[in-house]
Amino acid sequence: MANIDHKQPWMDMWGANWARTYVELESNANLALVNRKLSNFIAGKTQSKNTTVCFLFGMNDWNLHDNFADGKMTGGRIQYVKLFFFIAWIILLIACINFMNLATARSEQRAKEVGVRKVMGAGKGKLIRQFISEALVLSFVAVLVAIGLVYIVLPSFNNLVQKEMLVNILEPSHLIYLVSISIVTGLLAGSYPAFYLSSFNPIAVLKNIKIKSSSGSGFIRQSLVVIQFTVSIILIIGTVIIYQQIQHVKSRELGYNKDNLVYVNLQGKQGDQFTAIYNDLMKSGIATNAALSNDRAIEVGSNTDNYSWDGKDASKNPLISWQNVSSQFISTMGIKMAAGRDFYPQSALDSNYVIINEAFAKQMGKEGRVGGMIRDGGKRAFQIAGIMKDYLYNDMYGKADPLLIYNHPADTRVLTIRLKNGANKQDAIVKAGNIVKADSPGYPFDYQFVDNDFDELFKTETLTGSLAGVFAALAVFISCLGLFGLAAYTAERRIKEIGIRKVLGATVAGLTGLLSKDFLKLVCISCLIAFPVAWWAINNWLQTYQYRISIQWWVFAMAGVISLVIALATVSFQAVKAAVANPVMSLRSE
C-alpha cells in the first residue's frame, strides 16, 4: 500500500471501496467464526452505524453464488444449474412416460403370456419382478447408448456453453451417478406396466375376454400424453420469452454510443503519455476522440458511502459509484449533459469541481443542482459543475445508479478511443496500436471493443435461451415419438373399423380426421394446463430484472399452434397410412 503511485487521501478511508481484499485462511480455520469477528470490523473503524457488515466470500462460490441483496447471498448462476438439472429430469420423465404408454397400450399382446405364466404357477410378485427387470435391462442399455452419444456430441456442447468439459466414465462418482440413474429410470418406467400386466385375470385373457381395466389404462395413457405436451409447451414459451427479454435489454437506450468504441487497458506509466497519444490519434485520422478513465465504459468498479451534502437523510448512507476521468470522457462516450458544463480541458481548473449523473442529483434532493456542494469522507468540498444524463453501467437490466466523476486523469488505467464512423476497424486498430506503442514503448497494446464486452454481459442469459431451446426441441421430439407410437397402435387396433368405414364410403380425409381428433383434444388440454403454469413461472423469472418485457398473449398462442401442428403432423402420418390401406386385407378374416 505504501508503494502505490499517485496515492490519494481517499485511499486511506475505510468507506472507500476502491480495492479488493484477498484473504487466505489457514486450512483449519473456521470461516463462520472468522466472519463473526469481521462482522463489525469496518463499522468500528468508520464509527458509522450504517455500514454494512463485513464478511469473507469464498472463491469456490464466486462463479455460481455471486448474487447478493442487503449483504446476503441470494443465488447466482447456481439457479440455472438447478433449473437445467430439473429440466433434464423432466425430459427423462417424458421418456419414461413413453415407455409406460407403449407398454400398457400393447398389453394385449402379452396378455396370453401373463395368463399362461399364472396358470403354470407364477405369482404376481414374480411377474412384477420380471417386467421390472426387463425395464431395468432396457434402462442400462440406454445408458450405454447415452454414453456413446455424449462422447459424440460433447465437442458441440462444449462449443455451445463455451466450456471444456470432459467425460471420465471410470471416475467412481460418475459410475455411481450412472448406475443410480439407470436404476431410478428402470423402476420409474417399468413400475406401472409391471403392476398393470401382472394384474390380468388368467382365465379371462386365455378365453380372449376383453380386459376390463383397459378403459382405465386408456385414461392413464391420455393423462400421460397431456403431461408430456404440457411440459413441451412450457419449454417452448420459456424459450421465446427468454429470447425476447435479451433482445429487449440489448436494444434499450444506454445513454452513450457503444459503436466504434475501443478501450485499451493501460499498464505502468502509460497513462502519463496520454497527451502525446491523444494528439497522435487525432492527427492519424482514425479517431474522433479519446479519453482516460478508471474503468471501461460499461463498468464502474469503485464506490463509497462517504459522500455527504446539506439536507442528507442521516438514516441513509447509500453507496455512490465514482471514477476519475480525463476532460474528454463525456464527449468520447457520447454522453449528453442535462445541465451545467462539461469539464475544462485543463484538469487543474476542475480540482474543486465534479460532474454527477441525474440519478445522483435526484438522490441529493434540492442540493442536486449545478452549483450544489458535495463533501467526501475527508470533508473536502466539491462544487457540481454539471449534471450528465444517466447512462447504464454494471447492470444492464437495472436502472442507472448514482455516479460522480472527477477530472483527474493522473489516476486512471483505461484509454477509450472513439474510432471514426465508416473506418476499417482492423486497419484503425493496427494504426492505433502503433501509436500507443510508439508513445509508450515497452508495453503491450491490450484492446477490446466495447460492443463485444456489451454482448458478453448477456452471456448467461443467451446461453440459457440456447439451452432452453435445445431442451424444448428434445422434449417435443420425445413427446412426438410417444404420440407416433400410440397413433400407430390406435390405428392398428381400429383397422377393421377403418375397413368397414371405407367399404361404406368413408373418405381418406374423413378417416384421418376421425383418428386424429382424439389426440388433438389431448394437446388442447395440454395448452389449457401449460399456459397458466408457464405464465406463473416466466413472470417470476422476469421479476428478477428491473428492466423487463411484458408477457404478450401471442407467445402462448404461437406455442399452442406449434404444438398442435407438430402433433397433427405426427398423428396424421399414421392416420393417413391406415386410411389408404386396402379394406379387403383388413376384412379378409371376416
N, C-alpha and C positions, 0 to 999 in steps of 0.2 A: 504493500500500500504506500510505503514511503517513497517508492521509486516511480510512481505514476507521473507521466508527463502532464503538464497543464493542470495540475491539481487545483480544484476549486473548493471554496469554503463549504458548499453544499454537500461535498463528498464526505464530510465528517458528521453529517446529520443522520440520526438513526431513522428518521422518517423518509429519507430519500432512497427510493428503491431503484438504484441505478446499477447495482451489481448483483449477480447471483452468487450465493454462498454454497459451496460444496463441502460436505462433511463425510468423512469415512469413520464409521463406528468400529470399535473392537468387535471381534467375532462373537464374543459372549455378551455383548451389550443388549440391554432390554430397551427396544425402541419406544415402547409405551412410557416407560419410566423417564427416558430422556425427553420425550415430548411434554411430559408433565412439568419437568423442570424448566423447559423452554417456554411454556405457555405464556407467562407474563414478562418474559425477558426484555422485549423491546419496549413494552409499556413502562417498565421500570426505568429504562434509560431516557424515555421521552417525557415522563411524568404526565402522559396523556391517558385518560380513561377510555378514549375512543379507539385506541389502537387495537387492531385485530390480533388475536393470539398468534403466536409463532409456533411452527411445528416443522418437522422434517418430512420430506416427501420422497419415499424410496424410489430408486431408479427403476426397479422392477415394475413399478406402476406408471411410469411416465407415458408409455405408449397406449395403454388400454384404459387407464383410470385417471385421465387428466382434466376432467370437468369438475369445477368447484362452484359452490354458491354459499356466500357468507362464511367462507373458511371451512366448509365441509365438503367432502368428496361426494359428487352426485352421479358419477358414472364416467362415460367417455366411450371410446371405441369398443370397449368390452360389451356394450349393449348390442352392437352389430354382430359381434361374435356369437352372443347368445341368441340373437334373432335368427341367424342363418343356421345355427345348430338346431334350433327349434323347427325351422322350415325343412331342414334335411330329414328330420324325424317324421314330419308331416308327409313328405313325399314318400318316405319308406312305408308309412301307414297306408297311403294311397295304393302302393304296390301290393301290400298285404290284403287290402280290400279287394283288389282284382282277383287275387288267389282265392279268397273266400267266395266271391261271387261266382267265379267259374267252377270252383269245386262243388258248390252246392247246386249250381244250375245243371251240371252234368251228373248229378247224384243218381238219377235213374239208371245210368249206365253201369253203376256199381252196386245198385240195389240187390241184384241177384247174388253178387259176390258176398255181400253182407249177410243175406239170408242163408246161403249155403254154409258160410263160416259159423253162423249162430247155431244152425242145425247140427253141425259137426262138433259143437261143444264150446266154441269160442265165446267168452263172456264179453260184456260191454266194455269192461276195463281194458281187456286185451285188444279189442278193436280200436279203442281210443288211442292206445299206445302205438298201434300200427300206423294209423293215419297221421298222428303227430310225428312219428319217426319219418314218414315219407316227406312231410313238410320240412323237417329239420335237414334231411338229406338235400332237398332242393335248395334250402337256405345256404348250406355250406358250399354247394356247387356254385350258387350265385355269388358268394363271397370270393371264390377263386376267380370267377369271371370278372368280378368287380376289380380285383387287384390288378389283373391284366389290363383292364380299361384305364385304371388310374395311371399306370406306367405310360400308357399311350397318350392320354390327354394331359398329363402333368405339365409338359412344356407349354402348351397353350394356356393352361390355367395359370401357371406362373407368370406368363406374359400379361394375362388379364389383370391379376392382382398385383403385379409388379413386385413379386417376392421370389425368393429362390428356396422353395420348399422341397424337401427330399422325402423319399419313401424308404423307410427302413423296416421291412416286414419282420425281420428277426428280432427286433427290439422287444423285450418282454412286455412292456406296456402296450405296444401295438398289437401283439398277439392276443393279449387279454381282451383288448377292445374288440378285435375282430371276432374272437370266439363268443364274446358276450353278445355282440350284435347279431351273430348267426343264430344263437340260441333264442334270444328275445324275438327275433323276426320269425323264426320257425314256429315257436309257441304261439305267437300272436296270429300268424296267418293260418296255422293248422288247427287251432283250438275249436273254433266254431264248426268247420266242416267235420272234424273228428266227432264231436258230440252229436251233430246232426245226423251223420251217416250211421253212427253206431246205435241210434235210437230206432231204426227201422224194425218193424214187426216182420220176422222171418216168414210167417205163414202168408201175410198179405203180399209181400214182394214176390214170393215164389208162385202165387196164384195170379200174378200180374194185376193185382188190385192197386188202383191209383193211390199213391202215398197221400194221406190226408193232410199232412203238415206242409205240403208243397205250397199252398196258398200263403201260409205264414212265412215260409222261406222266401217266397216271391216278394213279399212286403219288405223283408230284411234286405234282399238284394237291391230293391229300388231305393231303400234308405241309404245304402252304401254308395250307390251311384250319385245320389244327391250330395252326400258328404264330399265325394271326390270333386264334383264340379263346383261346389261351394268354395272349396279351397282354391281351385284353379282360378275362379272368377276374382276372388280376393287378391290373389297374387297379380293378376292382370291389372286390376285397378291400382294396386300399390305401385307397380312399375311405372304406370303412366303418371301418377301423382308425383312420384319422386323426380321423374324427368322434368315435369312442369316446374317444380319448386327450384331445381337447379337453374333452369333457363330463366326463370323469373328473377332470381338474385343476380345472375350474370348480366342481365340486361338493365338492372336498376341504375339510377344516376349515382355515380361515385363521388362527384364533387371535384374531380380532376380528370385529365385526359391521360389514360394509360397507354395509348397507342404511340409507337415510336419513342418510348421512354426506356432508357437503358441505365442501369446503375452499376457502379464499379465499387467493389469492396477495397477500401484503401488500407494500406499497412504502413507501419513505421511512421516516417516523416512525409509520406506522400501528400498529405493534406496541406503541408506548408508550401507546396508548389502549385497551389490551386490557381493563383493569378496567372502564372505562365501557361498552365494547362488550359484555362478558360480562354485566354487571348488566342492561343494557337488553334483551339477548336473553332472559335468564331471566324478566324481567318481561313480555315480549311474549306468552309462552305458546306460541311456535312451536318452541322448542328445549328440550331436556332437559339439554344440557351443551355446553361449548365449550372449546377448548384451543389453545395455541400450540405450534409445533414448527419445527425447522429445515426439514423436508421433508414432503411429502404422505404420506398413510397408507401407500401401497404401495411407497414407495421411500425409501431412506436413502442420501444421496449422499456422506457423509463417513466416512472410515475412517483408521486409523493402526496402525502396528506398534510404537508407543512404550509400550504398557502393559506393566507387569511386576508380579509378585506372588511371594510366597515359594514356593519349590519349582518355579518355572517352568523348563521344559526349555530350557537355554541354546542348544541346537542349533536350536530352533524359534522363529520370530518371526512369528506369524500376524497377518494384518490383522484388526482388530476395528472393526466399524461402531459409530458413536456419533451422538447428536444431542442438542441442547438442547431442552427442552420446558418447558411450564408444569405446575403441580401437577395440573391436571385431565386431563392427556393420557391416562393409563391408563384412567380411568373413561369418558372420552369415546369412546375407541376400543372399549371393551368388552373389554379385555384382562383376563385373570384372573391373580391373584397365586398363585404356587406356594408362596412362603414370605415371611415378613417383612411389612413395611408399605409402603403407598403413600407418595408424597411429602406433606409438610406443605403446607397452603395458603400459608404464607409461605415463599417460596423462600429467604430468608436463613437459615432454620433448617436448610436442607439444603445449605448451601455446602460441607460436607465429606462429603456422602453421595451415593451413586449407586444406581441400580437396574440390575441386569443381567438377561439372559434365561437360560433353562435351558441353552441351547447354550454360552453363555459360562461358566456355572457348571461345566458338565461339563468344559470345557477347562481350567479352573483347578485341577481336582482337589479336594483337601481344603480349599483356600482358597476354593473357590467355594461359600460359605455366607453366611448372614446374619451380619454382624459381621466377615467377612473383609476384608482390606485390598488395595487396588489402587493402584499408583503410575503416574502418567503420565510422559511424557518429561521433564518438569521436576522429577521426583521428588516432586511433591506427592502426598500420600497421601489416598485416599478410602475411606470405610468403606461396605460393602454394606448398604444399608437394607432391601432386599427383592429377591426373585427373581421375575420375572414369567414366565408361561407363554410359550413360544415362539410368535411369530406370523410369518407369511410376509411378506417384502418383497423387492423387486427381482426375484428369480427364483421365479416361481410353480411351476415344475416341479422345483425343488430342495428341499433341507431348509432349515430356519431357520438362518441364520448367527449367530455370536456378536454380541451387541448390548449397548451400555451407554448409559444416558440420564442426563442431568444435569437437575436442577430449576433451569434458568437461562433464564427466558423473555425476558430482555432481548436475547438474541442470536438471535432467531427471525424467520422470514419467511413462515410459513404459519399461517392461522387455520382450524381444523377445527370444524365445527358439527354437533352431533347433533340433527336435527330430530325432532319428536315423531312417534311411530307413528300412522298414520292421518291425519296432517295433509296438507292440499292442498299439494303440493310447490311449485307455481307461486306460490300466494299466500304461502307461507312464505318463498320465495326473495325475493319482492318486499319483504316486510317486513324480512327480514334485510339486504337491500341498503340499504334506507332507514336502518336503524340504523347500519350500518357507515359509510355516507357522512355521516350526521349527526354521529357521534362522531369521525370523521377526515375532515373536509371537504377537497376538493381532490384526492382520489384516486379512481380507478375501482373498481367492485365486480367483481373478476375471480374468478368462481367456477367450480367443476366438481364434478360428483357422483363420488364415489369408485367406485361400481359401474360407471360409464361408463368410467373410467380402467382399472378391472379388466378389462373386456371388451376394451379397446384393447390390453392386453398379449398377447392371443391373436390379434391381427390377422393376423400372418403365417401361423400355423397354420390359422386359419379360412379365409383366402384360399387356402392350399394345398389344403385339403379341397374348397373350391368348385371350384377349377380342376381338381383330380383328378377330381371328379365330372363336369365338363364333358367332359374328355378321355375318361373311361371311357365316357360315353354316346356320344361321337363314334366311339370305337373299335368299340363294339358295333354301332352303326348301319352303319358302313362294312363291318364283317365280315358283317353280315346282308345287305347289298347284294350282296356277292360270293356268299354262300350262296344267295341268291334266284336269282341268275343261273345258278349251277351246277345248282340244283334244276330250273329251267326247261329247261336244256339236257339234263339227265338224263331228265326226263320226255319231252322231245321225241324223244330217241334210242330210248326204250323204248316209244314209242307203240303199235307193232304188238304188242309183248309184252303190253301192258296190254289191248289189244283182244281178243287171244286169251284171256287170263285171264278177261275179263268174259264172253265167249261161253261159256267152260267153267264159269261160275258164281261167279267171284270177286266178293266184296262190295267196296263203296267203302271201308269201314274196313280190310279186309284189304289192298287195293291201296295205300291211304295209308300203312299201316304198313310195307309192303314197300319203298316208295320212300323213307320217312323214316329207317328204321333205320340205313342206312349212314352218313348224315350225323350222326345222334345218336351213333354209335360214335366218330366223329371228335371230337365235343365232349367225350365222356367221356375220351378220350385226352388232350385238352387240359387237362382238370381234373387228371389224374394228373401232368402236367408242371407245370402252373401252381401247384398247392398247395405243393410244397416250395420252389419259387423265390420265391413270394410270402411264405412264412413266413420264409425267409432274409433277404429284402430288408426286410420290415417289422420283423423282430426287430432287425436292425442299426440301423434308424431309431429304434426305441424306446430303444435303449441310450444314445442321446444325452440322454435325460431320466432324472433320478434318480427322479422320481415318475411312474410309468407303469403302464399296464394290463398284464394278462397276455392273451396271444392266445387267444381261445376257438375251439374246433373248429367251432361252429355258424356262424361267419362264413364259413368255407370251404364248408360245406355249403350255406349260403344262396347264395353266389356261383355254385356249381355248378348248383343248381336254377334260378336265374335264367337262366343261360346255356343250360341245356337247354330251358327253357320258351320263351325267345326263339328259339332255333334251331328248335324244333319248330313254333312258330307261323310262322316264315319258310318252312320247307320244306313244311309241311302245305298252305299255300295252293296251291302248285304241284302237290302230290301229289293233293289233292282235285280240282283243276281237271282234271288228266289222268284221274283215276279216274272222274269223272262224264261224260267225253266219250263220244259215241256211237261204239261199236266199229265200226259199219258204215263210218263215214268213214275210220277208220284202216286198215281191212282191204279197202277197195274195190279197191285195185290188185292184191290177191292173187286 
